[in-house]
């Protein structure tokens, strides 16, 4: 039996402007997949989340699906040890965090975390900034390890009880609400401030500022995990477009890759997960013109060929998972459910 899950973070438009946005879309294939569905067998169609949760709904769903939900609901998913393995590191003992270089914008009366995807940082510059941060943490008796230009890993056993948030959950918000809190939060902030001061005066940031680029002016801590918090057996045989921290999930599936079109994944068969996170950046930036353009492009690249594959029997079922900052809606379609001719195809289920 062949099944495909299509995960679309921020495909649910904001309630207050959703009707106006949907009027701009011409997506008959998506309308069929959303309207002619079957009931979900494992709970409500729309899963509601706390708007102040430490992970976005799609992040929490991915973590739970791959066994990384963790025991705490007041913190980000424990992804550090699994993500470390992507870079050849093993968390044999202790508590490890993800540390990411970020830009924090100074607003009129508060500080705002900006989208990490918008922070272009070369490996050479990242290595230089990493070395500075590593010395700061080493003096405090903590180990900082390199992953890549945008992800590092910190061992801090005594910080295990800190409550942290994923960068995407905090993006666009006042950082005071989303910063790590709990035991030892002052120790973290002290080291964070030391890194910030050393980075601020560095030639790299002076050069970036002169060029009109965002300064790399802080670090973000999240994803605390111990060695026992590792991936479970995946419910998928194939996964596509895993990037950022979701790269860690590829270790639990038989085959992974990248795909820009449904036709590239339909030949795989079995059970497939496709992550399309292109709507994340415009949604977090409230750029709804770009959001509309990106979603419309999915019609020809994804929804039309998936609908055709269902009708032809090349796929047994397709599930579209559409989220925003507080909801994750699931729409499961089969060849049989598409025969509900009395239901008029519409995009209105996205108003859910």
N, C-alpha and C positions, 0 to 999 in steps of 0.2 A: 504494500500500500504506500503510495507516494503522497507526502504532505509537505506544504511550504508555509512557514510563518514569515510574514513581512512586518518587521518592527519599524515604526515611523515615529520617532520622538517629535513632539510638537506638531503633529498633523492635526490635532484638535485646535481650532482657532479660538481666540479669546471670546468669551461669551458675549461681551458688550458690542463687539464688531463682527461677530461670526456671520450673521445673515448677509451683511454687505460684502464680506470677503467671498462667501460662497457664490454670490451672484456673478462674480467675475470669472468663475471657473467653468470650463466646458470639459467635463470628464465623465462621459457615459459609461465607460468600463468600470471606473471606481464606483459609480452610482449603483451599478448592478451588484458588485461585490459587497457593498455596504447594506443594500436593501434586501436582497434575496439570500438571507442567511438562515442558519439553524440556531437553536438555543445553545448556549454554552453549558457544558456538562459539569463543570467544576466551579460554579459560582456565578455571580451576576455578570452581565455583559460589561458594565462599567464599574471598574474598581476605583474607589475614592481613596485619596491619600491626604495626609496633613500638609497644608501649604507651607509649613515650616519644617517639614521632614528633612533629614540630613542627606537625603539622596532623592533625585528626581524619580518619578514613577517608573520610567523605563529602566533606570539604573537599578532600582530595587527589584524589578521583575527579572532582569538579567541575572543579578546576583542570586536571587532565590532559585531560579531555574537551574543554575549551574552549581548549586550547593554552597554559595558564598553569602547567604543571608546573615549569618552570624546570630549571636544570642541577644544582641542589643538592638533596640529600635530607636535609641536616641543618638545614634552615631552612623557614620558612613559605612558602607559594606567593607568587610575585611578582605581587601583584594591584594594587599602589599606582597604577601609571600608568594601568591600565584603569579603576580605580574613580574616579580623578580626572576622567576624561572625562565621567562621569555628572554631575559638578558644573560642567562647562564649562571645566575646566583641562586644559592640554596639557603633558605632561612632555617638553619639547623636548630636554632634555639633563640629564645627571647621574643620580644615584641617589635615588629617592624612597621614603619609608616612609609607612605608615599610622601615625598617632598617635591613640589613643583615650583619653578620660578614663575612669577606672575607680575602683572602690572596692577597696582591699586590706584584708582583715580581719586583725586582730591576734589570732592564736591564742596558746596558752600559751607555745609555744617556737618559733613560726615565723609567717610571713606567708602569707596565702592570698588568691589572686585570686578575686573573686566574679563572678557572671554579669553581663555588661555589660547584658543585657536588663532586669535588675532595677534599674538605675540610671536613674531618671527625672530628666531634666535639661532644663529649659526652654531655649529658644533664647536668651533674654535672659541667663540665668545662664551658659550655655555660652559665649556671646560674651565675657562679662566674663572668665571663666577662660582662654579662648583668648587674649585680648589680653595677659594676664599671661604666659602661656607663650611667646607670640610674641616678647615683649621679651627673655625669657631666652635664647631660641635666636638672636635677632638679635645679641645681644651676643657670641655665640660664632661669628658669621658664618654662621648657617644660617637658611634661609627656611622659615617655617611658614605653610601656607595653609589656609583654612577650607573645609570641605566641608559639614558640617551639625553639629548639636549633638553628635553622637556619633562623628564621623570627621573628622580633620584630616590634613594631608599635609606631610611634612617632607623637604626636600632636604638630604642629608648624604652627599656624594660619598665622603668618607673613611671612612664607616661601611659601605661596600658589602659587606665580608666578615663582618659580624656575622651570627651565627646567631640567628634569632628564632623565636617560636612564635605561633600564632594565639591570640586570647583564649580561645576555646572549648576549645582543647587544654589550656590552662593552668588553666582554671577549676576551683576546688576543690582545687588542689594547692599545695604549698609553692612560692612564687614563685622561690626561689633556684635551683631546678632548671630553671625555664622562662624566666628572665630572659635578655635578649640577652647572648651571650658571644662572645668572639673579639677581634680587634684593635679597639682604641678602645672596648672595653666600659666602661672607667673614665670616658672622656669622656662617654659616654651617662649613666652613673649619676650623675655629677656634676651634669649639667643636670637630670636627673630629680629629684634631691634638691632642687635649687634651686626647681623648680616646686612640689614637694610642700610645702616650707616656706612659700612665699608663699601657696599655696592654703589651707593649714591654718589660718592666722590670718585668712583673709578672712571678711567678713560673710556671704557665701553659705553657707559651711560652718558657721559658728556658728548661722545660722538653721536649716540642715538638721538639725544635731545637736539643737537645741532642739525641733524638730518630730518627732524620732524617725526621721528619714530618714538613709539612708547618706550619709556624707560623700564628696565627690569628692576623693580624697586622693592620686591618683597618675595616671600616664599609662602607656600600654602601646604599645610600638614593635614593628612587624612589617610583613611584606608588601613588603620592599624590591624595587624594580623599576627598570629602565632603560627608555627609550623603545622599545627594540627588543623588550622583553618585553611583547607585546601580544596581544590575542585572535586566535585562529585562526578559520578558517571553522567555524561551528557545525554539529554533526550534527543539529540540531533546527531546525524551522521555527517552532515556537511554544514558549514557556516561560511558566510561571505561578509566582507566589508567590516571586519573587526579591527578597530584601530583605537589608539589611546589605551586606556586601562582594559578595554574589552579584548585587546590582544591576548590577555591572559586566558581567555575562554577557549582559544584555539587549541590549547593543550589537552582539552577534554573531548575533542571531536576527531573523527577519522580524517577529514579532509577540510581544508580551508582555502579561501582565495578571495579575489576581488571581482566584482561584477558591476557593470554600469547598465545592464539590460537583462531582463528576465530570461531571454533566450540563452544567456550564458550559464544559467543555473538549472534550467528545466531538464537538461540531459543527465543531471546528477542522480535523480530518483531518491528513493528512501525518504528520510525526514530532514528537511533543510531549513536553516534559519538565515534570513537576509536582513542585515541592519542597514537602513537608509537614514543617516543622521544629517543629511544636507539641510534640513529645515531648522536644525538647532541654532546655528549662528544667527540667521535673520530673526528668528523668534526671540532669542535672548536680547537682540539689539532693537526689538520692536520695529523691524524693517519689514513691514507687511507687503510692500510691493515686491521685494525680492522673494519673500515667502510664497506669494502667489505664483511667481514665475517658476520657482523650483518645483512646487507641487504640480503645476500644470505639465511640466516636463515628464513627471512620473507617469502620466497617462499613457503616452506612447511607449515609453521604455519599460514599464512594469505592468500597469494594470490591464492594458489591452492584451498583451501576450499571455498573461496569467488567466484572464477570462477565457481566451481562446483555448488554452490548454485544458481548462476545466471542461469546457463544452465538448472538446474532442476526446476526453478521457485520458489525456496524457498526465493529468494530475487528478488525484482522488479528492483532495481538499486543499483549500487556501484559507489562511487566517490572517487578516489585517489587524495589527495592534497599533492603535493610534493614541498618542499621549499628549499631555501638556505638563504644567507644573504641579497639578494636583489630581489628575485623572489618567487612567489607562483603559481605553475602550477596546473590546475584542469583537471582531466580526468574522465569523466562520462560514465559509461557503463551500458547498459541494455541487457536484453535477446535478444531484437531485434537487437541492434547494434552489438552483437557478431556474427550475421549472415552475416556480411560483409566479406564473404569468399575471396573476391578478394584483401583484404588488408592483406599483410603478417605481422604476428606478429613480433614486434621488440622492443628493448629497446631504440631505437633512439629518441622517443619523450622526453626522459630525457635530451637530448641535447638541448632542446628548449631554 
